[in-house]
């Protein structure tokens, strides 16, 4: 497999769209060369913004590359971060949607000793929301303190590599195309739990969501698409 980390950092005063256009150019240069020398490899995109860059890489690669061969590390970093913050005693739920501010913690899927963390119809408490915010803000905290993130990204990439190379088909929250899920019509890439093996994404799990979780997931898709559509037709 090939893990792609290349991407431009945001300059002072640069808009997200301008940054996206520079990173699109990087993907347009890299992806054809990777596929020339590793035509059968699975590609994992780690470069930020992860979901957008994964969508761009898949479009640059073209329809000849099977669906799922190109995927992003997505919210796997948040999945690991939550494990070290407060989830040691529970069965981990998933963060789905954008790898970023609009990620959605699926509290309805979390169990403790086989018992759902939240009763049917119960809403997450402030403690739950604060826990999610802590995970989302952790990257900003690291960047503010040392200027960049690397260890958690490396951990996530290594875990994905072992899963692919050993064809273990673990269920991981990674970024993949979610067109057709929950009514999404665009070629948006977001994190959903998926079985990962030697050929990349082998199956996406259509995770049951509450009505509010679905609304937040669709909001996440809209957030990504509103940026993505600015460059999509020019790729």
Residue, then its C-alpha position, 0 to 999 in steps of 0.5 A: x500500500x501507499x500512504x500519501x502525506x504530501x500537502x501544503x500548509x495554510x499560509x497566513x491570510x490564505x483562504x481554505x479554498x486557496x489552500x485547497x486549490x494548491x493541494x489539488x495541484x499536488x494530488x494531480x502531480x502525485x497520484x498518476x505517478x503513484x499509480x504508474x509505479x504501484x498500479x495495484x496498491x491501495x492508497x491511504x490519504x493522510x494529507x489535510x484536509x483529509x476528506x477533501x484530498x481523498x475525494x480529489x485523489x479518487x477523481x484524479x485516479x479516474x474510474x479505472x481504479x476500483x471503488x475503495x482502493x483509495x481511502x482516507x485516514x479520516x476520523x481514526x485519529x479521533x477514534x484513538x484520541x477518545x481511547x486515551x481520554x475517557x473511553x477505556x472502560x467502554x466499548x468504543x463508539x465511532x466518530x463519523x463524518x468530517x475529519x474535523x469540526x463537524x465530526x459526529x460522535x455516535x453515542x447511540x452505538x456505545x455500550x458499557x458491559x453490553x448495555x447501551x450508554x444512552x437509553x433509547x431516546x436519551x440525548x448526550x449530556x454536557x459531559x459527552x459533548x465536552x468529551x467530543x470537543x476535547x477530542x476535536x480540539x486536541x489537534x489544535x492544542x498540539x499545534x499551538x504547543x509545538x507547531x504540528x502533529x505527528x505522533x497520533x497521525x503516525x500511529x493511525x497510519x501504522x495501524x491502517x498499514x498493518x490492517x491492509x498488509x495483513x488483510x485483517x479486515x478490521x472495522x475502522x472509521x476511515x474516509x470513503x465515498x458516501x454518495x447514496x448513504x442517508x440521501x447524500x447525492x454528491x461524491x463526498x468522502x466522509x468517515x464511516x466504519x468500514x472493513x479494511x483489507x488488502x484491496x482497501x475498503x471492502x465493505x462500508x457499514x451503514x451504521x444505525x443513527x438517531x435522527x439527530x445524529x443523521x442530521x449532524x452527519x448530513x450537515x458534515x456532508x454539506x460542509x465538505x461539499x460547499x468547499x469541494x464544489x469550488x474545485x470539483x469540475x476543474x479536476 
